[in-house]
Amino acid sequence: MLALGLWGLDRGGMWGDEGVTFMVGRRTVPQIWHLLHGVDAVHGLYYLLMHAVLTVHPGEVVLRLPSLCGAAATAGLVAALGTRLARPRVGLWAGLLYAITPLTGHYAQEGRSYALVAAGVAAATLLLVRALEGRSWWPYGAVLAVTFLLHEFAVLVLCAHAVTLAAERVRGAVWRGWIRAVGVAGGVLIPLVWVSEGQSAQVAWLRVPDWDTTERLARDFLAVTPTGMVFWTSIALILIGLGAGRLASVALPLLLLPPMILLSVSQFRPLFHERYVLYALAGAPLLVAAGADRVAGALRWLWLEGRGVSGGRGAEVERAAAEVGRRRELVGAVSGGGAGRGAGGGRTSEVGGGTGLDRTTGAGARAGNRPPLGNGHPVPEPPTIHPTRAVQRSTHRPHQPHRPNRTFRLPRIHRPHLLTLAGVLAVAIPFLHGLPAYRNDRSADRRPENLAAVAALVGREVRPGDPVLFLPSFWRVTASAYPGPFVGARDLALGESGARSGTLSGREVGPGELRARLAGVDRVWIVAQSNLLPSRWVPGDPTDRVKLDVVDGEFARRQEYVHGRVKLALYIRRMPPQDTPTLTWPPASATTPAPPPPTPAPPPPRPTPR
């Protein structure tokens, strides 16, 4: 995950949200605290963390390093979950699958909090599993509290954990411990929810999710590649992995419940975006790895059957392969321990009278009376040996019709490693299949906009003293992220900087003062959203309405550079109507004055905002 995340981390310019992180992170702690009272309280803890990071070295790569570390930690935690809930190779496969998922790599290279939130949820899920095994609940509650402060929508993971507890049929004491830990984390979250509820206008741009949104989320979550054989193979393995018992009871609720709940709520109040539930992605590679392990186990069983190993012996072989460290003990118990136990009568004394050798085939030889090993599995019973043939068997071993040691030598130690290697290769195939998508995602042009490219255009085109407007005011983040090219420009609308006013984009002057400032300029540069000017959009802010009305009505566009969602355009004031040449009227002569131009029709009224 670190290797994939470092590849292309220096891709270039920040996009809008990263610019906000960079701008806020470079403010002082009191300025950040002042900002959180009015906007972005949901990201408060993350901004404080980024303040400490950017104090060391402000830059694009350093801005993204915390997200990369969070993604790497999540991959390791997913592997730890797979190991704890199943076996090491399931953990290895799950961690690798998480690392090569394109959505993981995308958010590992963004200067936002979502990769860190995913790491917090994965850590809390692992601590939940440990608590179910008898550990303390307080680490679980502490990690949840920190994760909730990083982003409040992480609270949806509690629904997934509650379903896990119900599926495991835990005792009442376990439920009480979980409720106490959740109560502590929820108590920390309540003030944040109260403050952020008053700032809900920030997500007014979200729309009601439709079926296409759900399908796109499923393709991003459930497979490394969104189409083709790899996708459908991943779906099939997930379905097979549903029978993985304890792992499925943890991974399936984590994968399904947070996205489904947020999608359902967003039908009434739009709040959904895939990054808000990125942490749920961890459930998909766990199920895929569990399904692959079950398929590998079935193929192994078929191979053993083909070698003539019976069902019971096949199970013993599987246990012997899983317990490589106890292999010698198992082989010794089968090959040499039978006669000693029969002669000593240790096994026959549990049954009663008669000769011990006759009793070896009775109740004392049942699996329920076999002494267990340290791993809890009973020792396989040795074959029945008649006393008169004991010496003959020992002197004619090459001619024995039945050799127990051959059965346990079938799964050589290197075979599990070959199986693991096959799994790694199976992970490499979809990665290579999706390599073009990984390469494209490492380009700055794949983000919604490239603020560095826009700032470079400003440095090349804008002359010292030229006036600049930002429409809407949010795009002032371009000047905050890359202030150098804007040093010589005049920001006509800015009244007070964002750091002093406790806002993201600063506090602008009123509509009247802005009209007066625009009246004295003949040219103005606009940094605007690319679908504006001209448009039918009516801004809610009165100052933004003045920008749009004056520029669109009194100025004409001369140059324009579009880069994603943002554009840089030069507007020149139109000449007075009598001085404007038209194709309708001939040029004025020295003796005959030109007739006055027709009065333009009034523009149609603008539609009211939705």
N, C-alpha and C positions, 0 to 999 in steps of 0.2 A: 504494500500500500504506500509506503514511503517512496519507493522507486517510481511508481506510477504518478504519485502526487508531485514529486519534484520535476518530472518531465513536463516542461512547458510552464512551470510556475512563474517564470519571468516573461509571460506572453506579452506584456505591454500594458496598455492603459486600463484604468479602472472604469467600471460602468457605474451607473447612478447610485445604487445601494452601497457599493464599495466606496464610492466617493463620500457618502454620508458617514460611513464608519471612519474613514480617514480624517474627515473634517472634525467630527465630534471627538475622536480619540486624541487629537492634538490639542484640545482645549484643556484648561486646568480642571481639577476635580470640583471646585466650587462652580465653575461654569457648566460642567456636565450636570451637576446636581440641580442647578437652576433650569437647565433645559428639560430635565425629566419631569418637572412639574407641569410642563405644558405639552410635551410631545415625546414619543418614543420611550415611555417608561418601561415597556415590555422588553426593551433591549438594554436597560440600565446597567445590569451587572456585566454584560458583554462589553459595553462602552468603557466601563472602568477597567476591565481586563485589557482592552486594547489601548487604553491610555498608558498603562504600564509597559506594554509591548512597544508601542510607537515612541515612547520616550527613549528607548535604547537606540533605535534607528528608524526614522520615518521613511518608508518606502513601500513600493508595491509588493515586493516579495515578502518582506517582514509582515505586511498586512495580512497575507494569506497563510503564513506559517501556523498560527493557532488552529485554523481549520484543517490543515494537513495533519497536524499532530492529533486532532480529534478523530479524523478518519482512520488514521493508523491505529489509534487506541481502540476504536470500535471494531476494526478487523480482528485485533487480538482478542477482544472480549467475546466476539462471536465464535472464534475458535475455541476459547475456553468453555463457552456454553455447550458447544457440540461435544467437546471432550467429556465434560462432566455429565451430560445427559445421555450420551451414547458411548462413544469410544474415541480414541485419539484420531483415527483417520477421518472420522466424521467431522471432528473439529478442524482438522487440517483442510479438508475440502470446503467446509463452510466458510472458513476465513479467507481462503483464496477466492472463492466465488464472490464474497462481499467486496474484496479488493478490486476485482476486475469489472464489477458492474459499472457501466458508464455513468449512471446517476450519482454513484458514490464519488467517482473521480471528478465529476462536475462541481459538486459542492465542497470537495476537498480543496478546490482552488478558488474559492470565493471568500472574500473578507467579510463574512457574516457568521452568525452564531449557530447555524443549523447543523453543521458537522459536530460541533461540541455538544449540542443537545442530543444528537444520536449517540455519542459516546456516554453521556450521562445516563440515558435510558438503558443502554446495553449493560453498563455497570450495575444499575439498580436491578435489572433482571437477573444478573448473575448472583447478586447479593440476596435476592429473593430465593433462588434455588438453594443457596447456602443456609439461609434461615430455615427453610423447610427441612434441612438435614440436622437442625438443632443448634445452629449458630444464633448470635444475637441479632435482633431486629433493628438496633439503633444505627448501624452503618447504612442499612437500606434506607431508613428515613432521612438520614443526613444527605445522602447522594440525591435522593428525590428532591429535597428542598433546594439544593443548589441547581439542579436541572430545571426545576420549575421557575427559578429566578432568571435562568438564561432564556427561557421562552415559556409562557404560561400554557400554551397548547400541549406541552408535554404532559399535562395532567391527565390527558386521555389514556395514558398508559395504565392508569390505575384500573380502568375497566378491564383491560387485558389481564392484568395480574389477578384481579378478583375472579375472572373466569378460570384462570389456571388453578387457583386454590380450590374452586368448586370441582374442577375436573379431577384433582388429586384427592378429593374427599378428606380434607385435613380435619383434625380435631378442633374443638372449640377453643382450646388454648392457643392454637396457631392463629385462628381468626382474630382473637383478642390482641395478640402481639402485632399482627399486621395492621389492625385498626389503630393501635396506639402510634405506630410509626407513620402511618398515613395522616393521622391527626396532627402530628408535629409538622410534617411537610405542608399540609394544607393550611395550618396556621400561619406559616411563613408566606404562603401564596396569597392569602386573602387581601392584605393591603395593596399588593400589586394589581389584583383584579379590580379592586375598587378604583384605583387611579387610572388604569388603562381603559376602563369602561367610559370614562369621560373623554378619552382620546380616540374613540372608535371611528371618528371621521377619517382617520389616516388610512383605513382599509375600505373606504367607500368605492375605490376603483375596482374592487373584486366583483365578479359577476356570479350569477347562479350557475353552478356546474351542471353540465348536461351529460348525455351518454358518451360523447366523444372525450370529455374530460376523464370520465371513469375508465374508459378503454385505454386511454393514453397512460393513466396512472398504473393500470394493471400491466401494461407492456413494459413500463419502466421498472416496476417492482419485481415482476415474476420471471424475468429472463435477462440474460446478459445482452442478447440482441433482440430487437422487437419483432423480427419476422424470421421465417424460414424454419428449417429443421431444428436448429438449436432452440428456438423459442418453444416449439411444440414438445421437444424432448424435455425441456425444463418443466413445462406444465405436467407432463406425464410423471416425472420424478416427484414433483410436489404431491400429486395425488397418491403415489405409492408411499411417500413419506408420511402421509396422514396416519399410517398404521404404526408409527414409530413409538407409540406409547407416551412415555413421559416427555420426550422431546417435542412431540406434536402438541401436547397440552400446554407447552410454554410458547412454542413458535407460532402456532396457528392463531391464537388470540392476538398476539403481538402484531402479526401481519395484517389481520383483517379489521379488528375492532376500531383502532384510532382512525384510519381513513374512512371507514363506513360511517362512524358517528359524525365526523366532521362533514362528510358529504351530505348526510341527512339533515344536519342542522343548517347547512348552507342553502338548502332548498327554501328556507324561510328567512334566513339572515345570512347573506353571502360572507363566508369567512374562509373558504377553502382555497388553499394553494398546496401543491405537492411538497414544497419545502417545509411546510408546517408539520407534516407527518413523515418527514424523511426517516426518522428513527424507526418507523415500522418496517422499513426495508430489511432490517436484520432478520426477520422471521423467514424470509424467502430462501436465502442460501442455507439456512439450517434445515428446512424441509427438503430442499433439493439434495443436499448431502445425505440426509437420512434415507431418502428414496434410493439414491445411488448405492448406499451401503446395503440396503435390503436386496437390491438387484444383484449386487456382488455376492451376497450370501446365498441367494438362490442359484446363481451360476456355479458357485463352489459346491453346493450340495449336489447339483446335477453332475458335476465332474467326479465327485466322490462316488456317486452311484454308478457312474460309468466305469470306475475302477473296481467295482465289486464290493464296495464297503457298505454294510447294512445300515439301516437307519439309526440304530442305537450306537453302532460304532462310529457313524458319521458325526453324531452329536458329541461323542467323546473326542473325536479328532478336532472338532471345532473348539472345544474347551482347551484341548492341549495346545492348539495354535494361539489362542488368546492368552494363555498362561505360559509364555515361553520360559519364564524363570522357574517354573515348577515342573518342567518337562521331565527332568531326570527322576524326580520323585515319583511321577506317574508311571514311568517305564519300569522303575524298580519295583513299584507295588504290584505290577502285573506279572513281571517275569520271575521274581524270586521270593515274594512274600507269602505265597499260598501255602507251601509245605510247612513253614515255621508256625503259621497260625493254626494249621490243622493239628500238628503234633502237640503244640502247647495247649490246645483245647480252649484258647481264649475265645474263639468264635462259637464253639459248640457248647460252652457252658451256659450261654444265654438261652439255648434251646431246651436242654434237659439231658436225660439219660441217653445211652447208646454210644456208639463209637463216634469219635469226632469226625472221622473222614466221611462216614455216612451222612452226618448232619451238614456237611458243607453244601449239599444240594437241597437242603430244607430251608426252614424259615430263617436260619442264621445267615443265609446267603442272599436274602432279599435286600434290595437297594435301601430300604428304610433302616436296616440295621448296620449299614456300612459306616465306618467312622469317617467323618468329613475331613477334608483338608482345610488349610487355612483360608482357602477361597470359598468354602461352603459347599463344594461339589463332592459327592461321594466317590470313594476310590473304586474303580472298576474291579469286579471280582475276578480272581484268576481262574483259569480253566480247571476242571476236575482232573486230578492226577491219581491214578491207581497206584498203591504202594509198591506192587510187584513190578511196575513198569517205570518207576522213578529213575532207577539207574540206567535202564535202557534208553529212556528219553534223554538223559543227560549225556550219554555217550554217542547217541545217533541224532544230534540236533539237525544236521543237514537234511535228514529224511523225515522230519516232523511234518505231518499234514497241516498243522496249525501253528503259526508263529505270531504271537501277540505283538512282538516288537515291530513287525513289518507294518501293522496297522497304524501305529503311532509315528512311524517314520515317513508317512505319506506327506503330511504338511511340513516340509522343511522350513527352516527359519527364514530363508530368503523369500519364500512365497508371499508372506504378508507384505514384505517390502516391494515385491514386484506389483502386488495389487495396489499399494499406495502410489507407486510410480505410474501405474496405469491411470489412477485417479487424477494425478497431477497433469498428465498428458491430456486427459479429458477436459480439464479446466483450461489448458493452454489452447485447445482447438477453438472454443468460442471467443477467446481473447484475440486470437489471430483473425478470426472471422470478423470481429468488430474493430479491427485496427484502424481502418479509415475513419470510423466515427470518433475513435479516441484522438486521432491526429487532428481532425477538424475542431474538436472541442477545445484543443489547446490553443486555438487562434483567438485573438481578441475580437475579431469580427463576428464570432459566434455568440457574443454577449449582446444584450439589447442595444448598447451603444458603447462607443469608445471615447471617453472624455479626453484622453490624451490627444487623440487625433483632432478633436474639435479645438482644443487649446493650441495645438500646433498651427492650425489654420488661422486662429486669432493672431498668433505671433507673426505669421507671414503676411496677413492681409490688413490688419487693423493698424492705422497710423497713430502715433502719439497724440493724445488729446481727443481722439474720436469718441463720440458717445456710444454707449452700449446699453441695451435693454435685455432683460431676461423675462421670457414669457412662456409659461408662468414663472413665478419667482423661484420655484424649486431648482431650475437649471442654473441658478447661481452657484450650485455645487460644483460646476465646472471650474469656476474661478477659485473656489475654495480648495479643490483638489490639486489644481495646477495654477497657482497664482502668478507665476512668472510672466506668461504672455499677456496678462491683463494689467500689468503694472502701469502702463502708460494710458490706459483707457479710462473714460469717465463713466461711472455707473450712475445714470440719470435718476433712477428710481430709488436708490438706496438711501434710507434715512439713518439707520442705526445697524451696526454689524450684528451678525447672529450670535457671536460670543457675548456681547454686551446685553443684547435684548433677550437672551434665553430662547432663541428660536433656531431652526435649522438654516433658513435662508436669509435671515435678517428682517428688520422692520422697514417697510418702504414708506415713502412720503404719501400724502393724501392725493386724491384725484386732481384737485385744483392746482396744487403746486407742481404736479407732474405735467399738466397741460402748459403751465407757464414755462417750464424747463424745455419742453418739446417745441414751443413756439420759437425759440431762439436757435434752432439747429436746422441745417439743410440736409444733413445725411446722418443716418443712425444705423448701427449694426445691431441685429437682433439674434440672440441665442434663444431658440424657441423649440418647442416640440414640433416634430417634423410634419405633423398633420394639421398644423395651424397656419394661418396667414396664406391664403384666405381659407376660411372655414365658417361653419355655422355655429361653432361653439361659442357660448356666452359665459364668460368667466363669472364665478361667484364673487371674486374679490373686486371691489370697485376700481382699484388702481390698475389691475390687469385689464379691466374693461376699457379704461382710458388708453392703455397701450394698444390694444387691438383696434379700437375705433380710430384713433389718430393715425396710426401707422397705416392701417388698411385704407383709410379715407383720404389722407393728405400726402402720402408717400407712395412711390412706385418702386418695385423691386428691380434691382440692377444685377446683383450677383447672388448666388445661392449654392451652398455646399451642404449636402445631406449625408449624415452618418448615423444609420440606425434610427433611433427614435428622436434624435436631436439634429438640428440644422443651424448653420450660421448663414445669415442673409444680410446683404447691404441694401438699405432703402434710401432713395433720394427723394427730396421733396418735389412734388409736381410743380410745373410752371403755372402761372396764373392762366385762366381760361383764354384771355384774349391773346396771349403770347404763345399758345400751344398750337403748332401746325397740325392741320387735319387733312385727310385725303378728300373730304367733301367739298372744301372751298378752295378756289385757286389762290395763289400767293398774292398778297396785297401789293398794289403798284404805288408809285409815288404820287399819282394824281387822284386815284380812286380808292377811298378807304375800304377796307374789307368789311363785309357785313358782320354784325355781331353773331357769335355762335348761338345755337339753340340752347334753351335752358334744359339742363339734364333733368330727367324724371327722378322723383324721390326714390330712394332704395326701398326694397320691400322690407317690412318689419322682420326683425330677427325672431326666431322661435324661442319660446321660453325654455329654460333648461329642464331636463328630465329629472 
